[in-house]
């Protein structure tokens, strides 16, 4: 009986650890590289589209490339 409880605890721990690794990999893949934004998206996000540098200055898209 004691061995079964220990074995069940070990399996549960391994399963939870596996889920944690999967979740971390998914979160990393979801972030990825920043995508280009339009000048209007930059403005709506609180920034200013600098068309000389093709970047968004300020706001939520700060530093992202403007296409």
N, CA and C of each residue as an Amber inpcrd file, in Angstrom:
protein
   201
   0.8210000  -1.1850000   0.0000000   0.0000000   0.0000000   0.0000000
   0.8690000   1.2540000   0.0000000   1.9120000   1.2370000   0.8020000
   2.7880000   2.4050000   0.8840000   3.5230000   2.6160000  -0.4440000
   3.9400000   1.5390000  -1.0650000   4.6470000   1.6350000  -2.3440000
   3.7250000   2.2200000  -3.4080000   2.4570000   1.8510000  -3.4000000
   1.5030000   2.3850000  -4.3650000   1.3500000   3.8910000  -4.2090000
   1.2810000   4.3730000  -2.9780000   1.1510000   5.8160000  -2.7440000
   2.3900000   6.5540000  -3.2250000   3.5570000   5.9880000  -2.9510000
   4.8070000   6.6170000  -3.3930000   4.8810000   6.6300000  -4.9130000
   4.5190000   5.5120000  -5.5320000   4.5350000   5.4180000  -6.9880000
   3.5280000   6.3980000  -7.5980000   2.3470000   6.5060000  -7.0300000
   1.3400000   7.4380000  -7.5340000   1.8200000   8.8830000  -7.4130000
   2.4680000   9.1990000  -6.3040000   3.0020000  10.5530000  -6.1200000
   4.0970000  10.8510000  -7.1360000   4.9490000   9.8700000  -7.4080000
   6.0250000  10.0540000  -8.3840000   5.4620000  10.2560000  -9.7870000
   4.4420000   9.4960000 -10.1420000   3.8260000   9.6350000 -11.4690000
   3.1380000  10.9920000 -11.5910000   2.4390000  11.4080000 -10.5550000
   1.7690000  12.7060000 -10.5790000   2.7800000  13.8440000 -10.7080000
   3.8720000  13.7440000  -9.9910000   4.9180000  14.7690000 -10.0740000
   5.5170000  14.8280000 -11.4730000   5.7840000  13.6620000 -12.0610000
   6.3400000  13.6200000 -13.4140000   5.3610000  14.2030000 -14.4300000
   4.0840000  13.9040000 -14.2560000   3.0730000  14.4290000 -15.1740000
   2.9820000  15.9450000 -15.0740000   2.9890000  16.4630000 -13.8600000
   2.9290000  17.9210000 -13.6830000   4.1830000  18.5970000 -14.2170000
   5.3220000  17.9740000 -14.0450000   6.5660000  18.5470000 -14.5740000
   6.5240000  18.5770000 -16.0920000   5.9790000  17.5450000 -16.6980000
   5.8470000  17.5040000 -18.1590000   4.9320000  18.5960000 -18.6640000
   3.8440000  18.8410000 -17.9630000   2.9360000  19.9130000 -18.3690000
   3.6040000  21.2720000 -18.2390000   4.3970000  21.4360000 -17.2090000
   5.1030000  22.7040000 -17.0250000   6.0760000  22.9800000 -18.1510000
   6.7930000  21.9690000 -18.5950000   7.7350000  22.1490000 -19.6990000
   7.0030000  22.4410000 -20.9920000   5.8790000  21.7690000 -21.2090000
   5.1010000  22.0080000 -22.4170000   4.5590000  23.4260000 -22.4330000
   4.0590000  23.8830000 -21.2990000   3.5300000  25.2370000 -21.2160000
   4.5990000  26.2810000 -21.4510000   5.7960000  26.0460000 -20.9460000
   6.8940000  26.9930000 -21.1410000   7.2910000  27.0590000 -22.6140000
   7.3220000  25.9140000 -23.2720000   7.6760000  25.8930000 -24.6980000
   6.6200000  26.6050000 -25.5250000   5.3600000  26.4260000 -25.1780000
   4.2790000  27.0850000 -25.9040000   4.3380000  28.5890000 -25.7080000
   4.6000000  29.0300000 -24.5010000   4.6690000  30.4650000 -24.2380000
   5.8290000  31.1000000 -24.9940000   6.9540000  30.4130000 -25.0730000
   8.1080000  30.9400000 -25.7900000   7.8210000  31.0200000 -27.2790000
   7.1890000  29.9910000 -27.8290000   6.8910000  29.9790000 -29.2480000
   5.8430000  31.0320000 -29.5970000   4.9200000  31.3020000 -28.6990000
   3.8570000  32.2570000 -28.9790000   4.4030000  33.6760000 -29.0720000
   5.4220000  34.0150000 -28.3130000   5.9620000  35.3660000 -28.3570000
   6.6310000  35.6270000 -29.6970000   7.5820000  34.8030000 -30.0680000
   8.2360000  34.9260000 -31.3630000   8.8420000  36.2910000 -31.6010000
   9.1540000  36.5500000 -32.8560000   9.7310000  37.8250000 -33.2510000
   8.6190000  38.8490000 -33.4320000   8.9040000  40.1130000 -33.1320000
   7.8760000  41.1270000 -33.3230000   7.5440000  41.2920000 -34.8010000
   6.2740000  41.4630000 -35.1110000   5.8630000  41.6260000 -36.4960000
   5.8020000  43.1100000 -36.8460000   5.7540000  43.3940000 -38.1440000
   5.6350000  44.7720000 -38.5880000   4.2460000  45.3070000 -38.2460000
   4.1740000  46.5970000 -37.9930000   2.8970000  47.2400000 -37.7090000
   2.6610000  48.3280000 -38.7460000   1.4090000  48.6720000 -38.9490000
   1.0800000  49.7640000 -39.8600000   1.1910000  51.0870000 -39.1110000
   1.3290000  52.1870000 -39.8450000   1.3890000  53.4830000 -39.1620000
   0.1570000  53.7530000 -38.2970000  -1.0230000  53.2990000 -38.7580000
  -2.2310000  53.5350000 -37.9570000  -2.2390000  52.6820000 -36.6910000
  -1.7180000  51.4420000 -36.7590000  -1.6190000  50.6120000 -35.5570000
  -0.6800000  51.2620000 -34.5460000   0.4190000  51.8160000 -35.0340000
   1.3780000  52.4870000 -34.1610000   0.7090000  53.6600000 -33.4480000
  -0.0370000  54.4570000 -34.1880000  -0.7200000  55.6120000 -33.6180000
  -1.7980000  55.1880000 -32.6310000  -2.5710000  54.1540000 -32.9940000
  -3.6330000  53.6830000 -32.0980000  -3.0480000  53.0880000 -30.8240000
  -1.8200000  52.5710000 -30.9090000  -1.1640000  52.0120000 -29.7360000
  -0.4920000  53.0620000 -28.8720000  -0.6440000  54.3190000 -29.2370000
  -0.1000000  55.4000000 -28.4190000   1.2700000  55.8740000 -28.8540000
   1.7270000  55.4400000 -30.0110000   3.0480000  55.8400000 -30.4960000
   2.9560000  56.7720000 -31.6830000   4.1260000  57.0800000 -32.2330000
   4.2360000  57.9100000 -33.4220000   5.0510000  57.1510000 -34.4540000
   4.5200000  57.0420000 -35.6690000   5.2230000  56.3310000 -36.7360000
   6.3030000  57.2390000 -37.3050000   7.5530000  56.8450000 -37.1570000
   8.6780000  57.5910000 -37.7270000   8.9930000  56.9530000 -39.0710000
   8.5300000  57.5820000 -40.1500000   8.6840000  56.9970000 -41.4800000
  10.0900000  57.1840000 -42.0410000  10.9080000  58.0160000 -41.4010000
  12.3060000  58.1490000 -41.8280000  13.1060000  56.9150000 -41.3970000
  12.8360000  56.4290000 -40.1740000  13.5220000  55.2340000 -39.6540000
  12.6930000  53.9710000 -39.8390000  11.4340000  54.1290000 -40.2740000
  10.4910000  53.0030000 -40.3940000  10.3230000  52.2610000 -39.0830000
  10.2270000  53.0080000 -37.9850000   9.9900000  52.4070000 -36.6790000
   8.8710000  53.1480000 -35.9670000   8.2930000  52.4890000 -34.9990000
   7.2610000  53.0940000 -34.1620000   7.9510000  53.6140000 -32.9020000
   7.7250000  54.8610000 -32.5940000   8.3480000  55.4820000 -31.4240000
   7.3030000  55.6540000 -30.3270000   7.5190000  54.9890000 -29.1880000
   6.6190000  55.1040000 -28.0550000   5.4130000  54.1750000 -28.1720000
   4.6200000  54.1480000 -27.1260000   3.4050000  53.3410000 -27.1200000
   3.6780000  51.8460000 -27.0000000   2.6650000  51.0580000 -27.2870000
   2.7710000  49.6140000 -27.1060000   3.5910000  48.9250000 -28.2040000
   3.8370000  49.5950000 -29.3460000   4.6220000  49.0100000 -30.4250000
   6.0050000  49.6510000 -30.5280000   6.4810000  50.2530000 -29.4510000
   7.7400000  50.9810000 -29.4540000   8.8880000  50.1300000 -29.9830000
   9.5710000  50.6480000 -31.0020000  10.7320000  49.9770000 -31.5650000
  10.4260000  48.9810000 -32.6630000   9.1540000  48.6930000 -32.9030000
   8.8120000  47.7440000 -33.9550000   8.8620000  48.4120000 -35.3100000
   9.1380000  47.6190000 -36.3230000   9.2430000  48.1180000 -37.6920000
   7.8720000  48.5020000 -38.2320000   7.8010000  49.6370000 -38.8930000
   6.5620000  50.1120000 -39.5190000   6.6690000  49.8350000 -41.0090000
   5.6550000  49.1420000 -41.5440000   5.6980000  48.8620000 -42.9890000
   4.8360000  49.8130000 -43.7610000
